[in-house]
Amino acid sequence: MIVLLSVGLLLLAVAVVVLFAMLGELASRVPRSSEAAVWTAEVKDAPRGVSPAEWPQELSDVAVAEQALLVVLSTVCNSCIAVAEELGRIPPRTLGPLGIVLSTGSSARGAEFAFRHGLNVFPVFVDDGGAWVGREFAVNSSPTALSLSHGRLMNAHSFAGAGALRELIAERQVSNQESEV
């Protein structure tokens, strides 16, 4: 009986060690909150230089702007919710031309999401199932920021949160100021 109890305790101790090792490995792969605020990654598959064959009416101003940013969000993504809350607190005039594509399962859910987070001050297109943004820009993840010039895709970045989006907006504003000089 004592041998059986000892073996059971030994197996339990090994299981706890393995569990903590797995948690340590997982923790090393998750960015720290300060890193997550500015984490971005270029979307390699995005077809740079192309312009959609057809623009949704809601995004017509973004399509013709000299420099614009199109932010792709999903209504079910936690990072997207944080970005939406942040965007809803920023005065639109400070961001320059910016449009939002809400990838969602239903138009009603997209409209409610935009209203709840105060995104209606921006041009918002509710993209059922992400079909339009996936077809035209090969973007199938969110949050993603698409840098556009006269409706042509110049660059695309996935990002981790509102801090990273602010960094992308700041970079775009600096490049716009440099091009004006």
C-alpha positions as CSV (number, residue, x, y, z in Angstrom):
1,M,0.0,0.0,0.0
2,I,2.8,2.4,0.9
3,V,4.6,1.6,-2.4
4,L,1.4,2.3,-4.4
5,L,0.9,5.6,-2.5
6,S,4.6,6.5,-3.2
7,V,4.3,5.8,-6.9
8,G,1.1,7.9,-7.1
9,L,2.8,10.8,-5.4
10,L,5.8,10.5,-7.7
11,L,3.5,10.6,-10.8
12,L,1.6,13.6,-9.4
13,A,4.9,15.4,-8.8
14,V,6.1,14.7,-12.4
15,A,2.7,15.9,-13.7
16,V,3.0,19.2,-11.8
17,V,6.6,19.7,-13.1
18,V,5.5,19.1,-16.7
19,L,2.5,21.4,-16.3
20,F,4.7,24.2,-15.0
21,A,7.2,23.6,-17.8
22,M,4.3,23.9,-20.4
23,L,3.1,27.1,-18.7
24,G,6.6,28.6,-18.8
25,E,6.9,27.8,-22.5
26,L,3.5,29.3,-23.2
27,A,4.4,32.4,-21.3
28,S,7.6,32.9,-23.3
29,R,5.5,33.0,-26.5
30,V,3.0,35.6,-25.4
31,P,4.2,39.2,-25.7
32,R,4.5,41.2,-22.6
33,S,1.8,43.9,-22.3
34,S,4.4,46.6,-23.3
35,E,5.4,44.6,-26.3
36,A,1.8,43.9,-27.3
37,A,1.0,47.6,-27.4
38,V,3.2,48.0,-30.4
39,W,3.3,44.6,-32.0
40,T,2.8,44.6,-35.8
41,A,3.5,42.2,-38.6
42,E,3.5,42.8,-42.3
43,V,0.8,40.8,-44.2
44,K,3.0,39.1,-46.8
45,D,0.2,37.8,-49.0
46,A,-1.5,41.2,-49.4
47,P,-1.4,42.2,-53.1
48,R,0.3,45.6,-53.1
49,G,-0.4,48.0,-55.8
50,V,-3.9,46.7,-56.5
51,S,-7.2,48.5,-56.2
52,P,-10.5,46.7,-55.6
53,A,-12.6,46.3,-58.8
54,E,-15.5,47.6,-56.8
55,W,-15.6,49.7,-53.6
56,P,-18.5,49.6,-51.2
57,Q,-20.4,52.9,-51.2
58,E,-19.7,53.4,-47.5
59,L,-15.9,53.5,-48.2
60,S,-16.1,55.8,-51.3
61,D,-14.2,58.6,-49.5
62,V,-11.4,56.2,-48.5
63,A,-11.2,54.9,-52.1
64,V,-10.3,58.3,-53.5
65,A,-8.2,59.8,-50.7
66,E,-4.5,60.5,-51.4
67,Q,-3.5,58.6,-48.3
68,A,-5.9,56.6,-46.2
69,L,-6.0,53.8,-43.7
70,L,-8.6,51.0,-43.8
71,V,-8.9,49.1,-40.5
72,V,-10.3,45.6,-40.6
73,L,-12.0,44.4,-37.4
74,S,-14.0,41.4,-36.4
75,T,-17.0,41.6,-34.1
76,V,-15.8,38.5,-32.2
77,C,-12.1,39.2,-31.8
78,N,-11.0,40.5,-28.3
79,S,-8.2,42.6,-29.8
80,C,-10.6,44.1,-32.3
81,I,-13.0,45.0,-29.5
82,A,-10.1,46.8,-27.7
83,V,-9.2,48.6,-30.9
84,A,-12.8,49.6,-31.5
85,E,-13.1,51.0,-28.0
86,E,-9.9,53.1,-28.5
87,L,-11.0,54.3,-32.0
88,G,-14.3,55.4,-30.5
89,R,-12.5,57.7,-28.1
90,I,-10.3,59.4,-30.7
91,P,-11.6,62.5,-32.5
92,P,-11.8,61.4,-36.2
93,R,-10.3,64.6,-37.6
94,T,-7.0,63.7,-35.8
95,L,-6.6,60.5,-37.7
96,G,-6.9,61.6,-41.3
97,P,-8.9,59.6,-43.8
98,L,-9.8,56.3,-42.1
99,G,-12.4,53.7,-42.9
100,I,-13.4,50.6,-41.0
101,V,-14.4,47.2,-42.4
102,L,-16.3,45.1,-39.9
103,S,-16.0,41.4,-40.7
104,T,-19.0,39.8,-39.2
105,G,-21.6,37.0,-39.5
106,S,-24.6,39.3,-39.8
107,S,-25.2,42.9,-40.9
108,A,-27.2,43.5,-37.7
109,R,-24.4,42.4,-35.5
110,G,-21.9,44.7,-37.4
111,A,-24.2,47.7,-37.1
112,E,-24.7,47.1,-33.4
113,F,-20.9,46.7,-32.9
114,A,-20.2,50.0,-34.7
115,F,-22.9,51.8,-32.7
116,R,-21.8,50.3,-29.3
117,H,-18.2,51.3,-29.8
118,G,-18.8,54.8,-31.4
119,L,-17.4,53.8,-34.7
120,N,-20.2,55.5,-36.7
121,V,-18.2,58.7,-36.9
122,F,-16.0,56.9,-39.4
123,P,-17.0,55.4,-42.7
124,V,-18.0,51.8,-41.7
125,F,-18.6,48.9,-44.1
126,V,-20.1,45.8,-42.6
127,D,-18.5,42.9,-44.6
128,D,-20.6,39.8,-44.1
129,G,-18.2,36.9,-43.5
130,G,-15.2,39.1,-44.6
131,A,-15.9,38.2,-48.2
132,W,-15.1,41.6,-49.8
133,V,-11.9,42.3,-47.9
134,G,-10.7,38.7,-48.4
135,R,-11.4,38.8,-52.1
136,E,-10.0,42.3,-52.8
137,F,-7.1,42.4,-50.4
138,A,-6.4,38.8,-49.5
139,V,-6.9,39.7,-45.8
140,N,-8.4,36.9,-43.7
141,S,-7.4,38.0,-40.2
142,S,-8.1,40.9,-37.9
143,P,-7.2,43.3,-36.7
144,T,-5.4,44.4,-39.8
145,A,-4.6,47.9,-41.1
146,L,-4.4,48.6,-44.8
147,S,-2.5,51.6,-46.0
148,L,-4.0,53.0,-49.2
149,S,-3.0,55.6,-51.7
150,H,-5.8,56.7,-54.1
151,G,-7.5,53.4,-53.4
152,R,-4.4,51.2,-54.1
153,L,-3.0,49.0,-51.4
154,M,0.4,50.1,-50.4
155,N,1.0,48.0,-47.3
156,A,-0.9,45.8,-44.9
157,H,-0.1,45.0,-41.2
158,S,-1.7,42.7,-38.6
159,F,-1.4,44.3,-35.2
160,A,-2.0,43.4,-31.6
161,G,-4.0,46.3,-30.2
162,A,-4.8,50.0,-30.1
163,G,-1.3,51.0,-29.2
164,A,0.0,49.4,-32.4
165,L,-2.7,51.0,-34.4
166,R,-1.7,54.4,-33.0
167,E,1.9,53.6,-34.1
168,L,0.8,52.8,-37.6
169,I,-1.3,56.0,-37.8
170,A,1.6,58.1,-36.5
171,E,4.0,56.5,-39.1
172,R,1.5,57.3,-41.9
173,Q,1.1,60.9,-40.7
174,V,4.9,61.4,-40.6
175,S,5.2,60.0,-44.2
176,N,2.4,62.3,-45.3
177,Q,4.2,65.3,-43.8
178,E,7.5,64.3,-45.4
179,S,5.8,63.9,-48.8
180,E,4.3,67.4,-48.5
181,V,7.8,69.0,-48.0
